[in-house]
Amino acid sequence: MSKNAVVVGGGIGGLAAAIGLCRTGWEVTVLERAPVLADVGAGISLHANGIRALDALGVGEEVRAAARPQYTGGTRAPDGGWLARMDGAALERELGTPIVGIPRAVLHRLLRAALPSGCLVTGAEVTSAEQSGRGRVRVSLEDGALEADLVVAADGVGSRLRARLFPGHPGPVYSGSTVLRAITEHPVELATDFELTWGKGAEFGHIAFTDGRAEWHAVLNSPPGVRHGNALDVLRRRFAAWHDPIPALLDATRADSVLHHDIHELVTPLPAFTAGRIALLGDAAHAMTPNLGQGACQALEDAVTLAAALATERTVEAALARYDAERRPRSQAVARAARQAGRMGQQLSHPWAVAVRNTALRLAPSGATIRAILRHADWTPPRLV
Ligand SMILES: Cc1cc2nc3c(=O)[nH]c(=O)nc-3n(C[C@H](O)[C@H](O)[C@H](O)COP(=O)(O)OP(=O)(O)OC[C@H]3O[C@@H](n4cnc5c(N)ncnc54)[C@H](O)[C@@H]3O)c2cc1C
């Protein structure tokens, strides 16, 4: 099997794919359009499936050491009453790890550090990738071109490569929700590691980090494109009556650190994750709403599965067929479940529907939250090397 791969996109999915390919003997170039990889982004939670994928890629230990286990927390109502508790220790007994929380910038840095120097090229915007004959793929950039035996399209939810490879696909659509988030400037006293609070068409959540700071996010039903001059003030007013520590988290945040994004997802599933010798991976393949905290975890699963298939199948074509068969049904099912979780969670706004949901959650048996998490997090990676 020939051995040079180009990965388009240096996000979590692209970097993980590059690590997997390097570990299995490929010569890899990652092309990232951003001129510099600035340390931005809020936080991220990783479930057992994501952590196991990181273990398979050889970076699990480093990520665990930099992440905070999320042992305590759950889902609350705006008055602070608990709707469901999450028992991280029980999850750890089931899966070997609780959910962990880590700043995105730290995770990104650890993934970059696992790559050979010179492998990641920034300021490289890819415009197309096409079969060039003899089993090679020609990757065109704004200022040049290169050839590879395999291309991994990890160029995110707005994937240019996906649009070219699947011109009949409608592409990503707006989910109806917009998210504002940040990391606090300094440590905040928190009674729990992790919380989500659901009001009518709104969610506020936090994930605590090892250094005592926390990421928070506010998700709101909203038309797309709405932006605020001072988002922090808008949030202070919107969540003024919500329970502690929400006001304290907002007070511990610098106004210019708040990120605001509309959430897009692929509602129409792709008919394939591969085209010729090009594999789509991560959000480019299955962008989903963040309601299950599974988008990056699925990208990490993709990365390990792809590298393992290429390491064991006799041809690139056979490996890509296996990658498609193993990854498409699972990731698309998780994406459907995430959309459903959003509809029944953050997006639910009718007062009666909210009351019925909250009552059902309060009455649910204590193990229900763990069982819901296990449904998606209990995944075992293939052996890589
Ligand atoms: C609010 C929110 C919270 C989330 N929370 C979680 C969570 O807790 N846990 C979890 O598992 N997931 C979470 N997710 C999902 C997760 O962030 C994504 O699924 C994941 O980051 C996708 O990674 P990716 O590498 O596929 O795409 P991206 O991170 O979008 O990376 C794509 C990269 O490709 C580059 N690129 C794009 N086009 C080109 C081009 N033409 N040429 C070169 N480079 C290009 C981009 O600059 C970018 O760096 C969350 C998502 C959101 C929106």
The ligand as an ORCA input file, in Angstrom:
! r2SCAN-3c Opt
* xyz 0 1
  C     -20.932     24.895     21.266
  C     -20.281     23.592     20.938
  C     -19.904     22.749     21.970
  C     -19.327     21.511     21.680
  N     -18.991     20.702     22.714
  C     -18.474     19.480     22.448
  C     -18.111     18.605     23.516
  O     -18.226     18.942     24.694
  N     -17.611     17.372     23.183
  C     -17.469     16.977     21.898
  O     -17.017     15.837     21.660
  N     -17.790     17.796     20.861
  C     -18.282     19.031     21.100
  N     -18.604     19.859     20.072
  C     -18.357     19.425     18.683
  C     -16.896     19.613     18.293
  O     -16.467     20.913     18.601
  C     -16.722     19.351     16.805
  O     -17.403     18.197     16.429
  C     -15.246     19.176     16.475
  O     -14.492     20.275     16.918
  C     -15.084     18.984     14.961
  O     -13.714     18.925     14.655
  P     -13.278     18.904     13.123
  O     -11.794     18.781     13.150
  O     -14.065     17.889     12.381
  O     -13.726     20.303     12.538
  P     -13.190     21.769     12.873
  O     -12.836     21.896     14.295
  O     -14.209     22.711     12.323
  O     -11.843     21.895     12.064
  C     -11.826     22.103     10.673
  C     -10.526     22.786     10.322
  O     -10.407     22.823      8.912
  C      -9.911     24.098      8.535
  N     -10.352     24.313      7.146
  C     -11.614     24.512      6.710
  N     -11.625     24.640      5.364
  C     -10.341     24.494      4.950
  C      -9.724     24.512      3.667
  N     -10.439     24.717      2.546
  N      -8.381     24.332      3.586
  C      -7.638     24.134      4.713
  N      -8.183     24.118      5.964
  C      -9.522     24.287      6.073
  C     -10.530     25.049      9.537
  O      -9.804     26.267      9.622
  C     -10.456     24.226     10.801
  O      -9.239     24.418     11.501
  C     -19.156     21.110     20.334
  C     -19.518     21.971     19.288
  C     -20.082     23.210     19.585
  C     -20.473     24.105     18.448
*
